[in-house]
Amino acid sequence: VIDEKLHKSAEQQMKLGSILLLTDKFETSPKFGSLAYHYRENFVFGESRAKTLTMAQHFGVKKYPTLIAFIPRKGSKKQFDMVRLEDAKGKDIGKWIESVL
């Protein structure tokens, strides 16, 4: 159900895919907000806090922050590949987003 909502939102907004940040912070980091704005033409962005344990369990998240991109599989609009960046703290998230484009 979670995956379907993310895919449907990206499809309705005619985006390439969606990127989900799973974090233990209480506020959205300026870095993530800036990247979400910069790549808004390509992706739908979402965020889930650590207190929403169901989401972390669903995706098997063990370390925060974790970014998960959902990109349509080549040749299919209904099947998605999941690309993860775990323990994203201090890593170049912009380069990672570029790599999944």
Secondary structure, DSSP 8 states (H G I E B T S, - for coil): -HHHHHHHHHHHTT-SEEEEEEES-SS--HHHHHHHHHTTTTEEEEEEETT-HHHHHHHT--SSSEEEEEEE-TT-SS-EEEEEE-S-TTS-HHHHHHHH-
